[in-house]
Amino acid sequence: MEEIINVFPGALRPLCRMGFAQGIEPEEIRLRTGRPVMVLGKEGEYFWNQSGTGLQRDRQGSYVWLETDMKETLSRMSRYSMYALEEELRSGFFTLQGGHRVGVAGRTVCEQGKILSFRNISCLNIRVARQKKGCALDLLPWLMVEGDVYNTLILSPPGVGKTTMLRDCIRLLSEGNGHFPGKKVGVVDERSEIAACFLGIPQNDLGARTDVLDACPKVEGMRLMLRSMSPQVLAVDELGSREDCLAVEEALHCGCRILGTMHAKNIEDLQDKMYLSKWLEKGFFGRFVFLAHEGGMRRFSVYDGRMKRLC
C-alpha cells in the first residue's frame, strides 16, 4: 500500500504504515481537519495515536489532523496540481495510483445547481483498493450455459461486495478457461470503482479482452460501447434509474449479454422495483445472484429467470 503511505507528510508515514502492518486490513482512512484520524477496518474503528506508536481503539490521546497536513497531502495526491484533478473532483472523488479512491467534502463552488469545483477541502476518505482475485470462481459456472453467458444481475444491500464480485466475474470471463473461450467485455465504470483507472489505465486486473470507459455516465457509456467496441458482454455497476434500465434493454436487443449489479436485499425487494418486475415478466435475465454476509463470510444464492432457486 505504498501508493497511500507516500501521499502523507513524511513525519506521518510511519503512523500510516503501522496501520497496515498490524493486520487490521484497513478499508477506509478518514482525514478530517481538526479531528482525529480514523481508520475503519474489519473489526471496527481505530485511531492514530498521538505518540506515533500505532493505532488505538480509544479516541483520547489520538492524533488530530491539521490543516497543514491536509494541504500537503492534497498537494502530494494531486502531484502539486489541483487543477489537474478539477474534472474528477466534480464527481466528489478522484483515484490514486493503485486504484485507491479518495472521496472529498468541503466547500463547493456551484453554478446553476452544478458543482464546478471545491474551494476548501476539509474531509478526505481514502478507500483502500483490494482486488480479491478468485472470489467468483465458484459462482461463474452458475452464470454459464454451453460456453455462453446468462444475462445476470448481482444483488445485495450496500457494503456486501457486489462490485468486488462483479470485478472478478469480468476478469474470469475475459480470460476464459478450458471450458469456454475468453469474451470481449466492455466495462462502463461510472464511479471508477470497477477498474480503478489512474490516468486512464485500469489499476485492477480485468482480463486481457476487457475495454473500459472510465468516469463515463452509464447510459451514454453503454451506447458508446455498443457502437465502438462490439462487446460480447457489457458490465455495469449500480443500475437503478429509469434511463439505466432503458439503456440495458437497448443492449439486450442488440444481442449483447449484460452483467450488472443493483441494490436489493431479497426477492421481495427485487420484485418491488418497477423496471425489474418488467424484466422478470419478459425473461430478460437468466440469473439473479443474491449476496449476503453470514458468519463473517460472503455467501451467494443463485436464482433463474423464473425466480427458482438453483443453489
Sine and cosine of phi, psi and omega as CSV:
sin_phi,cos_phi,sin_psi,cos_psi,sin_omega,cos_omega
0.00,0.00,0.53,0.85,-0.04,-1.00
-0.88,0.48,-0.49,0.87,-0.01,-1.00
-0.87,0.49,-0.58,0.82,0.03,-1.00
-0.98,0.21,-0.75,0.66,-0.06,-1.00
-0.83,0.55,-0.64,0.77,-0.10,-0.99
-0.96,0.28,-0.19,0.98,0.03,-1.00
-1.00,0.08,-0.16,0.99,0.00,-1.00
-1.00,0.09,0.42,-0.91,0.12,-0.99
-0.82,0.57,0.55,-0.84,-0.13,-0.99
-0.79,0.62,-0.67,0.75,-0.06,-1.00
-0.93,0.36,-0.34,0.94,-0.06,-1.00
-0.99,-0.14,-0.15,0.99,-0.04,-1.00
-0.89,0.46,-0.64,0.77,0.05,-1.00
-0.85,0.52,-0.61,0.79,0.03,-1.00
-0.90,0.44,-0.71,0.71,0.02,-1.00
-0.89,0.46,-0.68,0.73,-0.02,-1.00
-0.89,0.46,-0.62,0.78,0.02,-1.00
-0.89,0.46,-0.56,0.83,0.02,-1.00
-0.88,0.47,-0.57,0.82,0.05,-1.00
-0.99,0.16,-0.52,0.85,-0.12,-0.99
-0.97,0.24,-0.33,0.94,-0.11,-0.99
-1.00,0.09,0.14,0.99,0.05,-1.00
0.96,0.29,0.37,0.93,-0.04,-1.00
-0.99,0.12,-0.34,0.94,-0.07,-1.00
0.78,0.63,0.91,0.41,-0.02,-1.00
-0.86,0.52,0.69,-0.72,0.06,-1.00
-0.99,-0.17,-0.55,0.84,0.02,-1.00
-0.62,-0.78,0.56,-0.83,0.16,-0.99
-0.85,-0.53,0.89,-0.46,-0.07,-1.00
-0.98,-0.20,0.84,-0.54,-0.02,-1.00
-0.88,-0.48,0.92,-0.40,-0.03,-1.00
-0.78,-0.62,0.84,-0.54,-0.04,-1.00
-0.84,0.54,0.79,-0.62,0.02,-1.00
0.99,0.14,0.09,1.00,-0.01,-1.00
-0.73,-0.68,0.29,-0.96,-0.06,-1.00
-0.90,0.44,0.55,-0.84,0.13,-0.99
-0.95,0.31,0.78,-0.62,-0.07,-1.00
-0.88,-0.47,0.72,-0.70,0.05,-1.00
-0.90,-0.43,0.82,-0.57,0.02,-1.00
-0.97,-0.25,0.90,-0.44,0.03,-1.00
-0.90,-0.45,-0.08,-1.00,-0.03,-1.00
-0.90,0.44,-0.47,0.88,-0.04,-1.00
-0.99,-0.10,0.13,0.99,0.04,-1.00
0.86,-0.51,-0.45,-0.89,-0.11,-0.99
-0.99,-0.10,0.60,-0.80,0.10,-0.99
-0.72,-0.69,0.33,-0.94,0.04,-1.00
-0.79,-0.61,0.57,-0.82,0.18,-0.98
-0.92,0.40,0.68,-0.73,0.03,-1.00
-1.00,-0.04,0.45,-0.89,-0.10,-0.99
-0.91,0.41,-0.47,0.88,-0.05,-1.00
-0.97,0.23,-0.20,0.98,0.05,-1.00
0.99,0.17,0.40,0.91,-0.05,-1.00
-0.96,-0.27,0.07,1.00,0.04,-1.00
0.60,-0.80,-0.56,-0.83,-0.01,-1.00
-0.94,-0.35,0.39,-0.92,0.03,-1.00
-0.59,-0.81,0.40,-0.92,0.02,-1.00
-0.99,0.16,-0.54,0.84,-0.10,-1.00
-0.99,0.11,0.70,-0.71,0.02,-1.00
-0.94,0.35,-0.50,0.87,-0.04,-1.00
-0.89,0.45,0.75,-0.67,0.00,-1.00
0.98,0.19,0.28,0.96,-0.02,-1.00
-1.00,0.03,0.30,-0.95,-0.04,-1.00
-0.97,0.23,0.78,-0.62,0.02,-1.00
-1.00,-0.10,0.80,-0.60,-0.04,-1.00
-0.95,0.32,0.82,-0.57,-0.08,-1.00
-1.00,-0.08,0.35,-0.94,0.06,-1.00
-0.88,0.47,-0.60,0.80,0.03,-1.00
-0.92,0.38,-0.57,0.82,0.08,-1.00
-0.88,0.48,-0.69,0.73,-0.02,-1.00
-0.90,0.44,-0.71,0.70,-0.04,-1.00
-0.89,0.46,-0.70,0.71,-0.02,-1.00
-0.93,0.36,-0.64,0.77,0.00,-1.00
-0.91,0.42,-0.69,0.73,0.05,-1.00
-0.89,0.46,-0.63,0.78,0.03,-1.00
-0.88,0.47,-0.68,0.73,-0.01,-1.00
-0.94,0.34,-0.63,0.78,0.03,-1.00
-0.88,0.47,-0.61,0.79,-0.06,-1.00
-1.00,-0.04,0.07,1.00,-0.08,-1.00
0.83,0.56,0.65,0.76,0.08,-1.00
0.90,0.43,0.51,0.86,0.08,-1.00
-0.52,-0.85,0.99,0.10,0.02,-1.00
-0.88,0.48,-0.45,0.89,0.02,-1.00
-0.86,0.51,-0.56,0.83,-0.03,-1.00
-0.92,0.40,-0.38,0.93,-0.02,-1.00
-0.99,-0.10,-0.03,1.00,-0.16,-0.99
-0.83,0.56,-0.68,0.73,-0.03,-1.00
-0.89,0.45,-0.71,0.70,0.01,-1.00
-0.91,0.42,-0.62,0.79,-0.07,-1.00
-0.89,0.46,-0.41,0.91,0.03,-1.00
-0.88,0.47,-0.40,0.92,0.05,-1.00
-1.00,0.01,-0.07,1.00,0.05,-1.00
1.00,-0.01,0.13,0.99,0.01,-1.00
-0.35,-0.94,0.25,-0.97,0.15,-0.99
-0.55,-0.83,0.19,-0.98,-0.11,-0.99
-0.89,-0.45,0.72,-0.70,0.08,-1.00
-1.00,0.01,0.31,-0.95,0.14,-0.99
-0.84,0.55,0.69,-0.72,-0.09,-1.00
0.99,-0.17,-0.14,0.99,0.06,-1.00
1.00,0.02,0.12,0.99,-0.01,-1.00
-0.97,0.23,0.79,-0.61,-0.07,-1.00
-0.99,-0.13,0.70,-0.72,-0.02,-1.00
-0.91,-0.42,0.93,-0.37,0.10,-1.00
-1.00,0.09,0.54,-0.84,-0.05,-1.00
-0.80,-0.61,0.46,-0.89,0.12,-0.99
-0.54,-0.84,0.41,-0.91,-0.04,-1.00
0.43,-0.91,-0.43,-0.90,-0.01,-1.00
-0.99,0.10,0.78,-0.63,-0.02,-1.00
-0.97,-0.24,0.38,-0.92,0.16,-0.99
-0.94,-0.34,0.88,-0.48,-0.09,-1.00
-0.87,-0.50,0.42,-0.91,0.09,-1.00
-0.58,-0.82,0.85,-0.53,-0.02,-1.00
0.80,0.60,0.67,0.74,0.07,-1.00
0.98,0.19,0.06,1.00,0.00,-1.00
-0.91,-0.41,0.64,-0.76,0.00,-1.00
-0.97,0.26,0.82,-0.57,0.04,-1.00
-1.00,-0.09,-0.63,0.78,-0.03,-1.00
-0.21,-0.98,0.05,-1.00,0.11,-0.99
-0.93,-0.36,0.78,-0.62,0.01,-1.00
-1.00,0.01,-0.70,0.71,0.00,-1.00
-0.77,-0.63,0.94,-0.35,0.04,-1.00
-1.00,-0.07,0.86,-0.51,-0.05,-1.00
-0.90,-0.43,-0.18,0.98,-0.04,-1.00
-0.66,-0.75,0.72,-0.70,0.08,-1.00
-0.80,-0.60,0.62,-0.78,0.10,-0.99
-0.81,-0.59,0.97,-0.26,0.02,-1.00
-1.00,0.04,0.92,-0.40,0.03,-1.00
-1.00,-0.08,0.91,-0.42,-0.11,-0.99
-0.96,0.27,0.84,-0.54,-0.03,-1.00
-1.00,0.09,0.79,-0.61,0.10,-0.99
-0.68,-0.74,0.92,-0.39,0.04,-1.00
-0.99,0.11,0.81,-0.59,-0.03,-1.00
-0.97,-0.23,0.99,0.14,-0.02,-1.00
-0.91,0.41,0.70,-0.71,0.04,-1.00
1.00,-0.06,-0.10,0.99,-0.05,-1.00
-0.92,0.38,-0.34,0.94,-0.02,-1.00
-0.98,-0.21,0.13,0.99,-0.06,-1.00
-0.86,0.52,-0.68,0.73,-0.01,-1.00
-0.96,0.28,-0.44,0.90,-0.01,-1.00
-0.98,0.20,-0.61,0.79,-0.18,-0.98
-0.80,0.60,-0.69,0.73,-0.01,-1.00
-0.84,0.54,-0.47,0.88,0.01,-1.00
-0.96,0.28,-0.27,0.96,-0.04,-1.00
-0.99,-0.15,-0.01,1.00,-0.11,-0.99
-0.92,-0.39,0.51,-0.86,0.12,-0.99
-0.56,-0.83,0.90,-0.43,0.02,-1.00
0.77,0.64,0.71,0.71,0.05,-1.00
0.99,0.15,-0.07,1.00,0.03,-1.00
-0.97,-0.25,0.13,-0.99,-0.08,-1.00
-0.91,-0.41,0.72,-0.69,0.14,-0.99
-0.95,0.32,0.58,-0.81,0.24,-0.97
-0.88,0.47,0.83,-0.56,-0.21,-0.98
-0.74,-0.68,0.67,-0.75,0.17,-0.99
-0.89,-0.45,0.76,-0.65,0.08,-1.00
-0.98,-0.21,0.82,-0.57,-0.16,-0.99
-0.79,-0.62,0.60,-0.80,0.10,-1.00
-0.10,-0.99,0.22,-0.98,0.20,-0.98
-0.92,0.39,0.22,-0.98,0.04,-1.00
-0.86,0.51,0.58,-0.81,0.14,-0.99
1.00,0.09,0.12,0.99,-0.03,-1.00
-1.00,-0.07,-0.38,0.93,0.09,-1.00
0.85,-0.53,0.44,0.90,0.01,-1.00
-0.86,0.52,-0.74,0.67,-0.07,-1.00
-0.92,0.40,-0.62,0.79,0.04,-1.00
-0.88,0.48,-0.70,0.71,0.00,-1.00
-0.93,0.37,-0.67,0.74,0.04,-1.00
-0.86,0.52,-0.70,0.71,-0.03,-1.00
-0.86,0.51,-0.69,0.73,-0.04,-1.00
-0.96,0.28,-0.55,0.83,0.10,-0.99
-0.87,0.50,-0.67,0.74,0.03,-1.00
-0.86,0.50,-0.75,0.66,-0.03,-1.00
-0.87,0.50,-0.73,0.68,-0.05,-1.00
-0.91,0.41,-0.66,0.76,0.02,-1.00
-0.92,0.39,-0.63,0.78,-0.01,-1.00
-0.92,0.40,-0.63,0.77,-0.03,-1.00
-0.98,0.21,-0.57,0.82,-0.08,-1.00
0.95,0.30,0.05,-1.00,0.06,-1.00
-0.40,-0.92,-0.28,-0.96,-0.04,-1.00
-0.93,0.36,-0.20,0.98,-0.04,-1.00
-0.98,-0.17,-0.37,0.93,0.02,-1.00
-0.43,-0.90,0.53,-0.85,0.03,-1.00
-0.96,0.28,0.41,-0.91,0.05,-1.00
-0.87,0.48,0.56,-0.83,-0.03,-1.00
-0.97,-0.24,0.50,-0.86,0.19,-0.98
-0.98,0.21,0.88,-0.47,-0.06,-1.00
-0.90,-0.43,0.77,-0.64,0.11,-0.99
-0.96,-0.27,0.83,-0.56,-0.03,-1.00
-0.94,-0.34,0.83,-0.56,0.12,-0.99
-0.98,-0.22,0.97,-0.25,-0.18,-0.98
-0.96,-0.29,0.97,0.25,-0.12,-0.99
-0.86,0.50,-0.64,0.77,-0.08,-1.00
-0.97,-0.23,0.21,0.98,0.05,-1.00
0.85,0.53,0.50,0.86,-0.03,-1.00
-0.98,-0.18,-0.46,0.89,-0.06,-1.00
-0.97,0.26,-0.85,0.53,-0.04,-1.00
-1.00,0.01,-0.40,0.92,-0.04,-1.00
0.81,0.59,0.84,0.54,-0.05,-1.00
-0.94,0.35,0.61,-0.79,0.14,-0.99
-0.81,-0.59,0.89,-0.46,-0.10,-0.99
0.83,0.56,0.60,0.80,0.07,-1.00
1.00,0.10,-0.08,1.00,-0.05,-1.00
-0.97,-0.26,0.84,-0.54,0.02,-1.00
-0.85,0.52,0.76,-0.65,0.06,-1.00
-1.00,0.00,-0.32,0.95,0.09,-1.00
-0.99,-0.10,0.51,-0.86,0.01,-1.00
-0.99,0.14,0.94,-0.33,0.01,-1.00
-0.95,-0.32,0.20,0.98,0.05,-1.00
0.99,-0.12,0.27,-0.96,-0.13,-0.99
-0.97,0.25,-0.34,0.94,-0.12,-0.99
-0.92,-0.39,0.44,0.90,-0.08,-1.00
-0.95,-0.31,0.73,-0.68,0.10,-1.00
-0.92,-0.38,0.63,-0.78,-0.11,-0.99
-0.83,-0.56,0.75,-0.66,0.24,-0.97
-0.97,-0.22,0.94,-0.34,-0.10,-1.00
-1.00,-0.06,0.63,-0.78,0.07,-1.00
0.83,0.56,0.55,0.84,-0.03,-1.00
-0.94,-0.33,0.75,-0.66,0.06,-1.00
-0.80,0.60,0.62,-0.79,-0.13,-0.99
-0.85,0.52,-0.71,0.70,-0.10,-1.00
-0.89,0.46,-0.79,0.61,0.01,-1.00
-0.90,0.43,-0.62,0.79,-0.04,-1.00
-0.91,0.41,-0.66,0.75,0.01,-1.00
-0.89,0.46,-0.69,0.73,0.00,-1.00
-0.92,0.38,-0.64,0.76,0.01,-1.00
-0.90,0.43,-0.69,0.72,0.02,-1.00
-0.86,0.51,-0.69,0.73,-0.01,-1.00
-0.89,0.45,-0.63,0.78,-0.03,-1.00
-0.96,0.27,-0.59,0.81,-0.23,-0.97
-0.96,-0.29,-0.47,0.88,-0.17,-0.98
-0.87,-0.49,-0.02,1.00,0.03,-1.00
0.67,0.75,0.84,0.54,-0.01,-1.00
-0.95,0.31,0.51,-0.86,0.17,-0.99
-1.00,0.10,-0.51,0.86,0.04,-1.00
-0.77,-0.63,0.73,-0.69,0.03,-1.00
-0.92,-0.38,0.86,-0.52,-0.07,-1.00
-0.93,-0.36,0.77,-0.64,-0.01,-1.00
-0.63,-0.77,0.52,-0.85,-0.03,-1.00
-0.94,-0.35,0.56,-0.83,0.14,-0.99
0.86,0.52,0.82,0.57,0.14,-0.99
-0.93,0.37,0.45,-0.89,0.00,-1.00
-0.02,-1.00,-0.67,0.74,-0.09,-1.00
-0.98,0.19,0.27,-0.96,0.04,-1.00
-0.86,0.51,-0.66,0.75,-0.02,-1.00
-0.91,0.42,-0.63,0.77,0.07,-1.00
-0.83,0.55,-0.74,0.67,-0.09,-1.00
-0.92,0.39,-0.60,0.80,0.05,-1.00
-0.91,0.40,-0.63,0.77,0.03,-1.00
-0.92,0.40,-0.60,0.80,0.06,-1.00
-0.88,0.47,-0.68,0.73,0.00,-1.00
-0.89,0.45,-0.63,0.78,0.06,-1.00
-0.86,0.51,-0.71,0.71,-0.01,-1.00
-0.90,0.44,-0.66,0.75,0.01,-1.00
-0.88,0.47,-0.63,0.77,0.00,-1.00
-0.94,0.33,-0.32,0.95,0.06,-1.00
-1.00,0.06,-0.01,1.00,0.02,-1.00
1.00,0.04,0.11,0.99,0.01,-1.00
-1.00,0.07,0.62,-0.78,0.08,-1.00
-0.99,0.15,0.56,-0.83,-0.02,-1.00
-0.92,-0.39,0.74,-0.68,0.12,-0.99
-0.81,-0.59,0.94,-0.33,-0.11,-0.99
-0.66,-0.75,0.13,-0.99,0.08,-1.00
-0.81,-0.58,0.36,-0.93,0.01,-1.00
-0.35,-0.93,0.51,-0.86,0.07,-1.00
-0.97,0.26,0.82,-0.57,0.13,-0.99
-0.24,-0.97,0.71,-0.70,-0.04,-1.00
-0.99,0.11,-0.56,0.83,-0.09,-1.00
-0.33,-0.95,-0.06,-1.00,-0.04,-1.00
-0.89,0.46,-0.65,0.76,-0.02,-1.00
-0.88,0.48,-0.68,0.74,0.04,-1.00
-0.89,0.46,-0.63,0.77,0.02,-1.00
-0.89,0.46,-0.70,0.71,-0.06,-1.00
-0.95,0.32,-0.35,0.94,0.02,-1.00
-0.97,0.23,-0.28,0.96,0.00,-1.00
-0.98,0.18,0.85,-0.53,-0.18,-0.98
-0.83,0.56,-0.73,0.68,-0.09,-1.00
-0.96,0.29,-0.56,0.83,0.03,-1.00
-0.93,0.37,-0.55,0.83,0.04,-1.00
-0.89,0.46,-0.58,0.81,0.07,-1.00
-0.92,0.39,-0.67,0.74,0.02,-1.00
-0.90,0.45,-0.61,0.79,0.03,-1.00
-0.90,0.44,-0.67,0.74,0.00,-1.00
-0.89,0.46,-0.65,0.76,-0.07,-1.00
-1.00,0.02,-0.09,1.00,0.04,-1.00
0.92,0.40,0.54,0.84,-0.01,-1.00
-0.89,0.45,-0.58,0.82,-0.09,-1.00
-0.93,-0.37,0.69,-0.73,-0.02,-1.00
-0.99,-0.12,-0.28,0.96,-0.01,-1.00
-0.63,-0.77,0.69,-0.72,0.13,-0.99
-0.82,-0.57,0.84,-0.55,-0.06,-1.00
-0.92,-0.39,0.87,-0.49,0.06,-1.00
-0.98,-0.19,0.78,-0.63,0.04,-1.00
-0.97,-0.26,0.56,-0.83,0.05,-1.00
-0.46,-0.89,0.43,-0.90,0.11,-0.99
-0.99,-0.12,0.84,-0.55,0.03,-1.00
-0.72,-0.69,0.87,-0.50,0.01,-1.00
0.87,0.49,0.56,0.83,0.00,-1.00
0.98,0.18,0.04,1.00,-0.01,-1.00
-0.90,-0.44,0.52,-0.85,0.10,-1.00
-1.00,0.10,0.80,-0.60,0.03,-1.00
-0.89,-0.46,0.46,-0.89,0.08,-1.00
-0.78,-0.62,0.49,-0.87,0.15,-0.99
-0.78,-0.63,0.64,-0.77,-0.12,-0.99
-0.89,-0.46,0.72,-0.70,0.04,-1.00
-0.84,-0.55,0.50,-0.86,0.06,-1.00
-1.00,0.06,-0.08,-1.00,-0.07,-1.00
-0.91,0.42,-0.28,0.96,0.05,-1.00
-0.99,-0.17,0.19,0.98,0.00,-1.00
0.91,0.41,0.54,0.84,0.14,-0.99
-1.00,-0.04,0.80,-0.61,-0.05,-1.00
-0.95,0.32,0.75,-0.66,0.00,-1.00
-0.98,-0.21,-0.52,0.85,0.04,-1.00
-0.36,-0.93,0.00,0.00,0.00,0.00
